Amino acid sequence: MGTTTTTATPNPIISVHPHTRGDHQQLKREG
């Protein structure tokens, strides 16, 4: 779920949702 949303709009999501920043970082580390 989080992956799809982050992939759809990683930049805007981080700006709108600050707590998503951690999710995006984790995804980058895993990938």
Stockholm file with secondary structure:
# STOCKHOLM 1.0

chainA/1-31         MGTTTTTATPNPIISVHPHTRGDHQQLKREG
#=GR chainA/1-31 SS CHHHHHHHCHHHHHHHCTTHHHHHHHHHHHC
#=GC SS_cons        CHHHHHHHCHHHHHHHCTTHHHHHHHHHHHC
//
